[in-house]
C-alpha cells in the first residue's frame, strides 16, 4: 500500500493550489475568451493587495528605520518569488540612486536560478540560512521572505536564521493570515484566490507580490528623501534615457529651458537634487550640498535651509 506523504497533504490544502472554477473550460476556449478570463482574474489582485495596506505600512516603517540606522533590505525567495525580489532590488539603484548593496535579492539555487529553474534548490532550509551568511547579513538588516505558498523551506530557513541574527523579518505570501504560522515581525498576506492555471503562482500570486514589493521600496525611498513632489530626483544618469529624464525633471520643477537645465546639471555635477536646490534657493553647488546634508537628502527642507526632522 502506497502511503500519501505529508507534503502531498499539505500542498493540496494550500490556498495557492486550489482549482479555479471560473477557468475550468479554458483549455478549449478561443483566445479572446482565454484573455478575458485572465483579465477578469487579474482585476482581483489589486483588491487583495489593498486589504494589506496596514501591514505593508508597518513593513515600510521597519525598512526605513533600518535604512536610517545603516541597515539593508534582503529579499529571500525561490522561483518566481526569488526572481521578483531580485528584480525589485536591481531597480533601486537606477531609480533612486542607491548603492546596490542597500536592497539585495537572494534566490534558491543562486544566480543561475534567475534564468533557469534549479529544481530542488528550494527544498533545503539550511540553504536559505547559508545564503544569508554568504551575503553578510547582520542584525541591523531586514530580511523579507517571499513565498506564495508560505511553506517554501529555503525561505523559511532564511527567515528563521535572520531572527537568530537579530534581524527584523517580513514575509509576503498569498495564503490567508489565519493560516500563517511563521514567526516574523510583519506578515503581508494578499489572498488572490485560485490561479487561472491551478498552482501556477507566477500568475496572480506573482502579480500581487510585485505590487507589494513596489510599495515596500517606493514608499521607503520616498521616506528617505529620494523623491521630490512625485519625481525621481536621486536617479543615476547612467544611460541616455536617464540623462534626458534628469533634464526634463529639472525643467519641470524650475520652468527653465533645455539648454539652461543642461548647464545647471553640469554645474551640479549631474545630480538632480543639487541642481534643484541651487536654482530654487539661488545658491551655489557647495551651499546646495550642505543644505541637502542638513536636510537628510530631502529637497523641500533643503530649499528652505531647514534640518530634516524624522517623524
DOPA-330146 format. One line per 5 residues: number of its first residue (from 1); for each residue x, y, z of N, C-alpha, C, CB. Coordinates in steps of 0.02 Angstrom, whole numbers. Glycine has a CB too. Layout:
<pts>
NUM = X:Y:Z:X:Y:Z:X:Y:Z:X:Y:Z; ...
</pts>
This chain:
<pts>
1 = 42:-60:0:0:0:0:44:63:0:-48:0:62; 29:109:-46:68:171:-51:39:222:-3:66:198:-124; 83:247:40:61:298:88:63:368:56:106:297:151; 15:408:72:14:477:48:62:517:92:-58:508:50; 115:547:62:163:584:103:133:647:133:224:601:61
6 = 159:670:190:134:731:222:136:792:176:173:745:285; 188:795:133:194:852:88:134:857:41:258:848:48; 111:799:15:52:799:-28:-8:826:8:38:728:-54; -18:803:70:-75:826:109:-71:901:122:-78:789:176; -9:925:135:0:997:148:-16:1038:86:71:1011:172
11 = 12:1017:29:4:1056:-32:-69:1058:-55:48:1026:-87; -105:1003:-49:-172:1002:-76:-220:1048:-38:-199:932:-75; -200:1070:21:-243:1115:60:-221:1188:55:-243:1093:133; -167:1202:20:-143:1271:14:-191:1311:-30:-72:1272:-15; -201:1374:-10:-244:1418:-49:-218:1427:-120:-251:1486:-15
16 = -152:1427:-129:-122:1438:-194:-126:1377:-239:-51:1459:-187; -148:1321:-213:-151:1258:-251:-222:1236:-267:-115:1204:-213; -271:1279:-254:-340:1261:-266:-358:1269:-340:-387:1302:-222; -412:1237:-360:-435:1241:-429:-485:1298:-438:-466:1174:-451; -477:1335:-491:-519:1393:-504:-580:1373:-545:-479:1449:-540
21 = -640:1376:-516:-699:1355:-554:-715:1400:-614:-759:1353:-509; -687:1460:-614:-702:1507:-669:-659:1495:-731:-692:1578:-645; -610:1451:-725:-566:1439:-783:-563:1366:-803:-496:1464:-768; -611:1327:-780:-610:1255:-795:-612:1241:-870:-670:1220:-760; -649:1281:-908:-654:1269:-980:-603:1304:-1022:-721:1289:-1004
26 = -549:1330:-992:-502:1371:-1028:-462:1332:-1080:-454:1404:-979; -457:1266:-1071:-416:1226:-1117:-446:1222:-1187:-407:1157:-1089; -511:1231:-1193:-543:1229:-1259:-572:1296:-1280:-598:1176:-1260; -559:1347:-1241:-587:1414:-1255:-548:1448:-1312:-585:1458:-1192; -582:1489:-1352:-546:1529:-1402:-502:1581:-1368:-596:1564:-1451
31 = -453:1606:-1403:-405:1652:-1373:-438:1713:-1341:-356:1675:-1426; -486:1746:-1372:-518:1803:-1339:-547:1785:-1271:-572:1832:-1383; -577:1726:-1266:-606:1705:-1202:-552:1690:-1151:-650:1643:-1212; -498:1658:-1173:-441:1645:-1128:-417:1711:-1097:-383:1611:-1166; -409:1761:-1139:-384:1825:-1116:-434:1860:-1070:-367:1870:-1176
36 = -498:1855:-1086:-549:1885:-1043:-549:1853:-974:-619:1877:-1075; -541:1787:-971:-539:1752:-907:-478:1775:-867:-536:1675:-917; -421:1779:-899:-360:1800:-864:-366:1872:-840:-300:1794:-910; -393:1915:-882:-400:1985:-863:-448:1994:-805:-425:2026:-923; -502:1956:-805:-550:1961:-750:-519:1939:-684:-613:1918:-765
41 = -478:1887:-686:-444:1863:-626:-391:1913:-602:-412:1795:-638; -356:1942:-650:-304:1991:-632:-333:2051:-596:-266:2013:-694; -395:2069:-611:-426:2127:-579:-435:2116:-504:-493:2142:-611; -435:2054:-483:-444:2039:-412:-381:2051:-372:-466:1967:-404; -324:2056:-406:-259:2059:-371:-251:2124:-333:-202:2051:-421
46 = -264:2181:-365:-255:2245:-331:-300:2251:-270:-269:2302:-380; -360:2223:-274:-405:2225:-217:-377:2184:-159:-475:2198:-236; -348:2127:-176:-318:2085:-124:-260:2121:-90:-294:2018:-153; -219:2154:-129:-162:2192:-101:-189:2250:-58:-116:2219:-158; -244:2280:-80:-273:2335:-42:-294:2316:28:-331:2362:-79
51 = -309:2253:39:-328:2232:107:-268:2228:154:-362:2164:104; -208:2235:127:-147:2225:167:-108:2290:180:-101:2176:132; -139:2347:166:-103:2411:172:-79:2424:244:-147:2467:149; -117:2404:293:-96:2414:362:-29:2379:376:-149:2388:411; -23:2317:353:38:2279:365:95:2301:320:24:2205:357
56 = 78:2321:259:130:2348:214:159:2411:245:101:2362:143; 116:2453:274:140:2514:308:187:2498:366:81:2555:333; 170:2448:405:214:2428:460:281:2404:434:181:2372:503; 280:2368:378:342:2344:348:384:2403:323:327:2296:291; 352:2453:293:389:2512:269:424:2547:328:341:2561:233
61 = 388:2554:383:419:2586:442:481:2548:464:368:2590:500; 477:2482:464:535:2441:484:593:2451:436:515:2367:487; 578:2451:372:631:2460:321:664:2528:327:602:2451:250; 624:2580:334:651:2648:339:695:2655:401:594:2700:341; 671:2629:457:712:2631:518:778:2596:509:673:2601:577
66 = 777:2540:473:839:2503:460:885:2544:416:824:2436:427; 859:2574:362:899:2614:317:932:2673:355:857:2641:259; 893:2705:397:919:2763:435:972:2742:485:863:2799:470; 973:2678:503:1022:2654:552:1079:2616:519:987:2609:602; 1084:2621:454:1139:2588:419:1124:2517:399:1199:2589:461
71 = 1061:2495:406:1043:2427:387:1023:2422:314:986:2403:430; 1012:2361:292:995:2347:223:932:2304:220:1054:2312:186; 904:2296:160:846:2254:149:866:2195:105:788:2294:118; 851:2135:128:864:2075:90:799:2039:76:914:2029:126; 789:2020:13:733:1977:-6:759:1905:-11:700:2000:-72
76 = 719:1857:8:737:1786:0:677:1750:-29:758:1755:68; 688:1718:-87:633:1682:-119:658:1628:-164:589:1730:-157; 613:1588:-189:629:1535:-237:585:1542:-298:620:1465:-205; 611:1523:-356:572:1527:-417:550:1597:-433:513:1482:-412; 485:1603:-452:458:1669:-469:467:1719:-412:384:1663:-486
81 = 455:1697:-351:461:1743:-294:532:1769:-288:440:1707:-229; 581:1726:-296:650:1748:-292:668:1795:-348:697:1688:-293; 644:1781:-407:659:1824:-464:628:1893:-456:634:1793:-530; 568:1896:-428:536:1960:-416:575:2001:-365:464:1950:-392; 600:1968:-313:641:2004:-264:704:2032:-296:660:1958:-207
86 = 736:1993:-338:796:2017:-372:779:2074:-420:829:1959:-411; 723:2069:-454:702:2123:-499:692:2188:-461:637:2104:-535; 656:2184:-405:643:2245:-366:708:2275:-340:595:2229:-308; 752:2232:-315:815:2256:-289:858:2289:-343:854:2199:-256; 858:2259:-402:901:2284:-456:877:2350:-484:906:2234:-511
91 = 813:2366:-473:787:2429:-499:799:2488:-452:713:2422:-512; 818:2475:-391:827:2530:-343:886:2577:-361:838:2502:-274; 944:2551:-379:1000:2597:-395:985:2645:-452:1061:2557:-412; 960:2622:-510:947:2671:-563:888:2717:-548:934:2636:-627; 840:2693:-510:780:2734:-496:792:2784:-440:721:2689:-478
96 = 826:2762:-388:832:2803:-328:904:2821:-310:800:2768:-270; 952:2802:-352:1022:2820:-339:1052:2786:-279:1027:2894:-331; 1025:2728:-260:1050:2694:-201:1110:2650:-218:996:2651:-169; 1150:2634:-167:1204:2586:-176:1173:2517:-189:1252:2585:-114; 1201:2477:-235:1172:2411:-249:1167:2366:-188:1213:2377:-301
101 = 1206:2381:-136:1205:2338:-76:1145:2354:-31:1269:2346:-37; 1111:2410:-42:1058:2431:4:998:2383:2:1036:2501:-12; 979:2363:-58:924:2315:-67:951:2258:-109:860:2349:-100; 947:2197:-83:975:2139:-118:925:2083:-120:1040:2116:-83; 927:2045:-174:884:1987:-182:923:1923:-181:845:1992:-247
106 = 900:1875:-142:931:1809:-137:881:1758:-164:953:1792:-64; 905:1711:-204:861:1662:-235:888:1592:-225:851:1676:-309; 844:1545:-211:864:1475:-203:896:1450:-268:803:1430:-184; 955:1422:-262:991:1399:-321:1042:1450:-346:943:1383:-375; 1042:1510:-316:1091:1560:-335:1077:1592:-401:1159:1530:-336
111 = 1123:1633:-427:1113:1671:-489:1088:1629:-548:1177:1703:-509; 1111:1566:-558:1085:1528:-615:1009:1520:-614:1117:1459:-617; 980:1520:-554:907:1511:-548:867:1570:-574:889:1498:-475; 900:1626:-584:865:1684:-612:842:1669:-683:909:1747:-610; 883:1631:-720:870:1620:-791:843:1550:-806:932:1631:-830
116 = 856:1503:-761:834:1434:-773:817:1402:-706:887:1393:-811; 759:1368:-703:738:1337:-641:790:1287:-616:671:1302:-651; 806:1292:-552:852:1246:-519:810:1200:-474:907:1284:-478; 788:1145:-502:742:1102:-467:772:1075:-402:720:1044:-512; 734:1077:-349:756:1052:-285:793:1102:-243:800:993:-295
121 = 813:1159:-272:852:1209:-235:813:1239:-178:876:1264:-281; 747:1240:-184:705:1272:-132:689:1227:-74:642:1297:-163; 709:1163:-78:686:1114:-29:728:1108:34:683:1048:-62; 780:1149:40:825:1143:97:826:1208:137:896:1125:73; 803:1203:200:803:1262:244:874:1287:255:770:1245:311
126 = 922:1241:261:991:1262:275:1020:1304:219:1034:1201:287; 994:1295:158:1018:1336:102:998:1409:110:990:1309:35; 939:1420:137:917:1489:149:959:1522:203:844:1490:169; 974:1485:256:1016:1512:309:1086:1526:283:1019:1463:369; 1112:1480:243:1180:1489:217:1183:1549:171:1202:1426:179
131 = 1130:1561:132:1130:1618:87:1137:1684:124:1065:1619:45; 1104:1689:183:1110:1750:224:1182:1759:248:1062:1747:284; 1212:1705:271:1281:1710:296:1328:1730:240:1303:1643:327; 1319:1701:181:1363:1717:125:1354:1790:103:1348:1671:66; 1294:1817:113:1281:1887:95:1302:1936:149:1206:1897:80
136 = 1324:1909:206:1347:1953:260:1291:1987:298:1392:2004:233; 1233:1956:301:1176:1986:337:1193:1993:411:1112:1943:328; 1174:2051:440:1188:2065:510:1125:2091:543:1246:2117:517; 1129:2101:609:1070:2117:648:1035:2181:626:1089:2123:720; 1071:2228:599:1040:2292:579:997:2285:516:1094:2343:567
141 = 1002:2229:482:967:2220:418:896:2195:427:1005:2172:374; 857:2201:374:789:2174:370:789:2118:319:736:2229:353; 759:2062:335:753:2006:289:679:1994:274:786:1941:317; 662:1995:211:592:1986:189:587:1921:149:568:2046:147; 551:1872:177:539:1811:140:481:1821:91:524:1754:189
146 = 487:1790:33:434:1794:-18:418:1723:-40:456:1838:-80; 357:1701:-26:336:1633:-45:261:1631:-51:360:1581:7; 236:1623:-112:164:1624:-123:129:1573:-79:148:1611:-197; 159:1514:-72:128:1459:-35:140:1461:40:152:1394:-62; 185:1505:61:205:1512:132:256:1459:153:145:1507:176
151 = 256:1400:124:290:1342:152:361:1330:124:249:1282:140; 385:1370:77:449:1356:43:506:1349:94:465:1411:-8; 537:1291:99:590:1280:150:647:1330:146:617:1210:143; 671:1346:86:726:1393:79:708:1460:112:742:1404:4; 648:1483:101:626:1548:127:618:1545:203:560:1570:94
156 = 587:1491:226:578:1482:298:646:1479:333:537:1419:314; 693:1443:303:760:1439:332:794:1506:336:802:1392:291; 785:1547:283:815:1613:283:785:1658:337:807:1646:215; 719:1657:342:686:1700:391:702:1678:463:610:1699:380; 701:1613:475:717:1589:543:788:1606:562:706:1513:547
161 = 834:1600:515:904:1617:530:911:1692:541:950:1594:472; 873:1731:503:876:1804:511:855:1823:582:830:1839:460; 805:1791:609:783:1807:677:838:1790:727:719:1769:694; 873:1734:715:928:1716:760:984:1768:757:955:1646:741; 992:1799:699:1044:1850:692:1023:1917:723:1060:1861:618
166 = 959:1922:741:934:1984:770:901:2031:721:989:2020:804; 890:2007:659:860:2049:607:784:2056:618:874:2020:538; 757:2111:594:685:2117:586:666:2075:525:663:2193:578; 608:2043:527:588:1998:473:518:2014:448:591:1926:496; 511:2008:382:447:2018:348:432:1956:306:448:2082:303
171 = 369:1947:287:352:1889:245:294:1909:200:333:1827:289; 302:1895:135:249:1907:86:224:1840:61:275:1952:27; 161:1827:70:132:1763:49:61:1773:25:134:1712:106; 36:1727:-15:-33:1733:-40:-79:1681:-7:-34:1724:-116; -60:1660:53:-103:1616:92:-137:1658:147:-63:1557:123
176 = -195:1638:170:-232:1678:219:-193:1689:283:-298:1645:234; -203:1746:313:-168:1764:375:-181:1713:431:-188:1834:398; -242:1687:433:-258:1640:487:-221:1573:479:-334:1627:488; -193:1561:420:-153:1501:410:-78:1514:415:-169:1471:341; -60:1575:429:12:1593:431:39:1578:501:22:1668:414
181 = 90:1536:504:115:1513:569:191:1520:576:96:1442:580; 220:1568:541:292:1579:543:306:1641:585:322:1588:470; 356:1638:627:371:1692:674:409:1748:638:413:1665:733; 373:1801:620:403:1860:588:374:1923:620:389:1859:511; 407:1979:607:382:2043:634:319:2066:598:436:2096:629
186 = 318:2058:531:259:2079:493:248:2028:437:268:2151:464; 187:2004:432:166:1961:376:119:2000:331:133:1895:402; 129:1996:266:86:2029:217:54:1973:176:128:2079:171; -13:1969:179:-48:1910:153:-104:1927:104:-77:1871:211; -89:1951:44:-142:1962:-5:-167:1896:-33:-116:2008:-62
191 = -230:1880:-20:-258:1817:-43:-293:1829:-110:-309:1787:10; -262:1805:-163:-286:1820:-231:-333:1766:-257:-228:1828:-278; -342:1711:-221:-385:1657:-243:-349:1611:-291:-446:1686:-277; -382:1558:-312:-350:1508:-356:-326:1539:-421:-399:1451:-370; -270:1512:-445:-242:1536:-508:-285:1513:-568:-170:1512:-516
196 = -279:1549:-624:-313:1529:-685:-292:1458:-705:-298:1579:-743; -227:1445:-701:-200:1378:-711:-179:1353:-642:-138:1378:-761; -209:1300:-618:-201:1278:-549:-128:1272:-528:-236:1212:-539; -110:1309:-475:-43:1305:-447:9:1347:-482:-21:1235:-448; -10:1382:-536:39:1423:-572:46:1491:-539:19:1431:-647
201 = 84:1493:-485:88:1553:-443:129:1609:-475:116:1536:-376; 155:1599:-535:187:1655:-570:133:1704:-595:229:1629:-630; 70:1684:-591:17:1725:-619:-10:1774:-567:-40:1680:-644; -68:1763:-538:-97:1813:-492:-53:1821:-430:-167:1792:-471; -28:1767:-404:14:1773:-344:77:1814:-359:34:1703:-318
206 = 107:1801:-416:167:1839:-435:151:1912:-444:197:1811:-498; 94:1927:-474:74:1997:-484:63:2031:-416:9:2002:-526; 31:1997:-370:21:2025:-303:87:2038:-269:-23:1978:-260; 133:1991:-273:198:2001:-242:234:2061:-272:242:1938:-250; 231:2068:-338:263:2125:-371:233:2191:-347:256:2120:-447
211 = 167:2194:-340:135:2255:-316:158:2272:-245:58:2248:-318; 163:2222:-202:186:2234:-134:258:2257:-133:178:2170:-91; 301:2225:-172:371:2245:-175:378:2317:-200:411:2198:-220; 338:2335:-250:338:2405:-274:323:2452:-217:285:2414:-330; 274:2435:-177:255:2478:-121:309:2482:-68:190:2453:-89
216 = 339:2425:-51:389:2425:2:448:2470:-15:414:2354:14; 477:2461:-73:537:2501:-88:519:2573:-108:576:2468:-145; 465:2583:-146:449:2651:-166:430:2694:-106:391:2650:-217; 387:2668:-63:367:2707:-3:428:2719:42:312:2670:36; 470:2669:48:531:2677:90:577:2730:61:568:2611:96
221 = 586:2729:-5:630:2778:-36:601:2849:-32:643:2759:-109; 535:2854:-37:504:2920:-27:519:2946:42:427:2916:-38; 514:2902:93:527:2922:162:602:2934:175:502:2869:209; 643:2915:127:715:2928:132:736:2989:92:755:2867:109; 686:3025:64:701:3087:28:722:3076:-44:754:3123:63
226 = 706:3020:-73:727:3005:-141:680:3032:-194:734:2930:-150; 626:3063:-172:575:3089:-218:559:3161:-200:511:3045:-218; 552:3204:-249:529:3272:-238:463:3281:-276:582:3326:-261; 411:3303:-241:344:3302:-268:330:3230:-289:335:3353:-329; 320:3217:-354:312:3146:-374:363:3126:-427:240:3135:-401
231 = 424:3155:-419:476:3143:-469:538:3112:-437:494:3207:-504; 571:3068:-475:634:3039:-453:688:3092:-457:653:2976:-497; 721:3106:-401:772:3158:-401:840:3132:-377:750:3215:-358; 844:3067:-366:909:3037:-349:929:2985:-400:906:3006:-279; 897:2987:-458:913:2939:-510:984:2949:-535:864:2944:-568
236 = 1015:2895:-559:1083:2898:-584:1082:2907:-660:1122:2835:-564; 1121:2954:-684:1123:2968:-756:1170:2918:-790:1145:3041:-770; 1148:2855:-792:1192:2801:-816:1178:2782:-888:1184:2741:-772; 1127:2809:-919:1115:2796:-990:1082:2858:-1020:1071:2733:-1001; 1075:2858:-1086:1049:2916:-1121:979:2935:-1098:1050:2904:-1196
241 = 937:2884:-1087:869:2898:-1065:867:2933:-998:828:2833:-1062; 908:2909:-951:909:2939:-884:939:3009:-885:948:2894:-836; 986:3021:-930:1014:3089:-937:958:3137:-958:1071:3090:-989; 919:3116:-1007:866:3160:-1032:810:3166:-981:839:3134:-1099; 796:3112:-944:745:3115:-893:766:3164:-838:732:3046:-862
246 = 830:3165:-821:855:3212:-771:844:3284:-793:929:3199:-758; 859:3297:-856:849:3365:-882:775:3384:-881:877:3370:-954; 733:3336:-900:661:3350:-901:635:3363:-831:622:3292:-933; 661:3326:-782:640:3337:-713:658:3408:-690:672:3285:-666; 719:3428:-704:742:3495:-685:699:3548:-720:816:3505:-703
251 = 685:3537:-784:644:3586:-821:574:3590:-792:641:3566:-895; 545:3532:-775:477:3530:-749:471:3567:-683:455:3458:-740; 520:3557:-639:517:3588:-573:532:3662:-575:566:3553:-526; 582:3681:-615:606:3750:-614:576:3795:-667:680:3750:-621; 552:3766:-722:525:3807:-776:577:3832:-824:488:3864:-748
256 = 641:3812:-815:693:3835:-861:692:3792:-924:763:3831:-828; 729:3815:-977:728:3779:-1040:781:3724:-1042:738:3828:-1098; 783:3689:-1098:827:3631:-1104:900:3650:-1096:817:3596:-1171; 921:3703:-1130:991:3723:-1127:1010:3744:-1056:1005:3781:-1176; 965:3781:-1023:979:3803:-955:982:3743:-907:925:3852:-931
261 = 938:3694:-917:938:3634:-875:1003:3595:-884:878:3589:-890; 1027:3591:-946:1090:3556:-960:1148:3590:-924:1103:3554:-1036; 1150:3657:-928:1203:3695:-895:1199:3687:-819:1199:3769:-914; 1138:3690:-793:1128:3685:-720:1150:3616:-695:1055:3698:-702; 1132:3564:-730:1151:3496:-710:1227:3487:-713:1116:3444:-754
266 = 1257:3516:-764:1331:3512:-768:1362:3546:-707:1356:3546:-833; 1335:3603:-688:1361:3640:-630:1349:3602:-565:1330:3709:-626; 1296:3560:-565:1279:3522:-505:1312:3453:-504:1203:3514:-501; 1357:3441:-550:1390:3377:-553:1345:3321:-575:1419:3360:-486; 1292:3338:-613:1246:3288:-638:1196:3263:-587:1284:3231:-664
271 = 1192:3297:-529:1147:3275:-475:1084:3317:-475:1183:3279:-406; 1027:3286:-488:964:3322:-495:946:3360:-432:908:3274:-513; 951:3328:-374:934:3362:-311:974:3426:-303:946:3315:-251; 1039:3420:-313:1083:3478:-304:1063:3533:-353:1156:3458:-315; 1048:3514:-415:1029:3563:-465:965:3600:-444:1019:3530:-533
276 = 917:3563:-417:854:3594:-396:864:3643:-339:804:3540:-375; 903:3623:-290:915:3668:-233:955:3729:-255:952:3631:-176; 1004:3719:-298:1043:3776:-324:997:3828:-356:1095:3752:-375; 952:3804:-398:910:3851:-434:855:3880:-390:878:3816:-494; 820:3838:-353:762:3861:-316:781:3902:-254:720:3802:-295
281 = 841:3889:-227:864:3928:-169:914:3981:-190:895:3882:-116; 932:3982:-254:981:4030:-280:1047:4027:-241:952:4101:-278; 1075:3966:-238:1139:3956:-203:1186:3918:-249:1129:3917:-136; 1250:3917:-229:1298:3880:-270:1298:3806:-251:1369:3909:-261; 1339:3768:-286:1340:3695:-276:1359:3676:-204:1387:3662:-325
286 = 1409:3709:-177:1433:3692:-110:1378:3704:-58:1495:3734:-92; 1343:3760:-65:1290:3776:-17:1231:3728:-26:1266:3849:-27; 1215:3711:-88:1161:3664:-100:1177:3596:-70:1147:3657:-175; 1240:3575:-77:1261:3512:-48:1256:3513:28:1333:3496:-70; 1276:3568:58:1272:3574:131:1200:3570:154:1303:3641:155
291 = 1156:3606:119:1086:3606:138:1055:3536:132:1047:3655:95; 1072:3500:80:1045:3433:71:1070:3386:126:1064:3406:2; 1132:3395:146:1158:3354:201:1121:3370:266:1234:3366:210; 1109:3433:279:1072:3453:339:1000:3428:337:1074:3529:348; 973:3424:277:903:3403:269:897:3328:256:871:3442:212
296 = 950:3290:268:950:3217:259:929:3197:189:903:3184:310; 945:3240:140:930:3224:70:862:3246:46:937:3153:61; 821:3275:89:754:3297:68:759:3366:35:706:3299:129; 729:3372:-23:735:3434:-62:696:3492:-31:710:3423:-133; 634:3481:-9:593:3536:16:627:3573:74:525:3510:38
301 = 647:3537:128:680:3574:182:748:3603:162:691:3528:242; 781:3572:113:845:3600:90:835:3667:57:880:3551:41; 782:3675:20:767:3738:-13:756:3793:40:705:3732:-58; 723:3773:94:709:3821:148:766:3825:199:644:3800:184; 819:3787:187:877:3785:233:856:3764:303:912:3853:236
306 = 817:3709:305:795:3682:369:820:3611:376:717:3684:375; 835:3592:437:855:3523:450:795:3477:445:889:3516:519; 806:3416:423:751:3368:418:741:3336:487:766:3314:364; 679:3336:509:662:3305:573:618:3245:560:627:3357:622; 644:3184:567:604:3124:553:545:3120:601:647:3061:558
311 = 487:3097:573:428:3092:615:426:3025:651:364:3101:573
</pts>
